[in-house]
Every structure is written in structure tokens, then in C-alpha cells.
Amino acid sequence: MGSKSFVLMLLFHFVLANAAGNFFQDVDVTWGDGRGKIIDSGRLLTLSLDKASGSGFQSRREYLFGKIDMQLKLVPGNSAGTVTAYYLSSKGSTWDEIDFEFLGNLSGDPYILHTNVYSQGKGNREQQFYLWFDPTADFHTYSILWNPQQIIFSVDGTPIRVFKNYESIGVPFPKNQPMRIYSSLWNADDWATRGGRVKTDWSKAPFMASYRNFNDKNACVWSNGRSSCTSSKPKNPWLSQDLDTTSQDRLKWVQKNYMIYNYCTDTKRFSQGLPRECTMP
Ligand SMILES: *[C@@H]1O[C@H](CO)[C@@H](O)[C@H](O)[C@H]1NC(C)=O
């Protein structure tokens, strides 16, 4: 091979590796004493859980707005009692947070995808869904689009939940605190599966969840008090993205057929009146 083509080949590999994201560059495994592993030259990350400990990682970068994708393959078989959390969060006592949590189940019974939004330390905005596929059979893409107008949760490109900015009626919206991606696999058999009635079967441990194709290319990276998006670049269409009619129809389809809990309709829980954002059309 000539030296020119060798350089080209190196360049090609570098571009490919970057396009797909590389966990060695993108995240730090922060806990679990070796139970979190980056393998396959940085293309794959696995978290595991056994009786002694779970594990977790976090993104190296912090973001202030972004469209962030990750592919996850959840704990297969009997995953009852386990929770795989994947979320954005800031720090401090008045933190913001945007959550996906996957609540495991007995073999053949459906996972619950639990979502929540915290702004300035206040959450209580749960929506829960079943999925329209088996999330343990293959990788699926879970995305958070966070811009100044709204937060859109999507699964394989289908929006499942939208949390709009209703600051105009006094509802705080996450927009000032940079957030990091966090993920963890842990034991929550005191509440996760059928309200805590089904316990983790430790004879099936270690439990394992896998991650690939992390994509934060469409996110505004926050460092040293500055956003990478400050100059008004027209190349960030997601910063003002709204749902088109096809996506709105998909969202309605999910909410009609797969939503199993919505805080906005829980009048028993909010007997003093539903949260303000729930009264908006
Ligand atoms: C587990 O399966 C049961 C029975 O189908 C279901 O009621 C429950 O919502 C499922 N998910 C969890 C996490 O409990």
C-alpha cells in the first residue's frame, strides 16, 4: 500500500469512528467497580448488575439544549426488579432532569417505559408507556430533543411525549442549567415491577444492558460558561424544531394505544387541582 492510500485509510477510519460516536471519547464509566465496560473499540458499552452492585456512566460533555440519540438493548429474560435509567440531569438542589427509565419484568411480560421531567428540582410529571416491540431483542433508538420551546421524547423516531415550555403561565422550564447524560442499571425491586411485588431473581444475575451509537452531534456543548451554539448558525434546525403533522399523528397513536399512566389525568393524586401545564390544550 502506498503511503498516500495509507493516510487516506487512516482518515477514513477516523471519520467513521467519529461519525458513529466512540464511548472512550464520549463517556466515563463512573461506578460499578468494573461492571460497566466499553468494548469493541469504543463502539459498544455494557452495564451489568449483580447482587453486590449495579453500574453506571455519564457523558464527558455538558449540554444546554440538544438532540441526543442513544441505542439501547435492555436486560433480556427475567429482568423483574431491575431498572435501566437513561437521562439528562444538571446538578444542585434546584436541578433540571429529563428521564427515561425502563422498568424490567418477568420473561414475556412487558417492560414499562417511565418518563419524567424535573424543572428547578420539581418533578411529579410522570408518564408511562408500554413499547410496541420487544426492547430486549434488539437495539432501539431513544432520543431526547430539548430546545427552548419544548422537550420531545422519541423512540425509533416516533415521538411519545412532548413537554412544552409554559413559562408564560408560570411553569418553570429547563433552560438555564447545562445537563449531562447519565445512565445506570440498578436494583429497584422495592418498587419497579408490579409496584414492588415481584422481586429480582438473583439466580439470573448478572443482568446486562447494552448501548451503542451515542449521537450528540446535534447538541450545544457547554464549556467554560459558553455554549457551542451561541453564534446564530442556521445549521441547527432542531433548535426550533416542532412536530410536523405526521409526527403529531404518531404521537397520538402512541398515547392512545401505549400510554398506561399520565400524571395530567390523575385527578385523585392532584385532588387540589391538576398541574398548570395539564390544563393547556
Ligand atoms: C409487568 O407485567 C404485568 C403483567 O402483564 C404488567 O401489569 C406490568 O405493567 C408489567 N410491567 C411492570 C414494570 O411491572
The ligand as an ORCA input file, in Angstrom:
! r2SCAN-3c Opt
* xyz 0 1
  C     -45.231     -6.454     34.068
  O     -46.237     -7.312     33.608
  C     -47.501     -7.117     34.218
  C     -48.451     -8.184     33.667
  O     -48.542     -8.089     32.265
  C     -47.990     -5.699     33.957
  O     -49.205     -5.481     34.662
  C     -46.962     -4.679     34.372
  O     -47.364     -3.394     33.974
  C     -45.627     -5.022     33.717
  N     -44.523     -4.099     33.952
  C     -44.008     -3.784     35.146
  C     -42.767     -2.999     35.129
  O     -44.497     -4.087     36.211
*
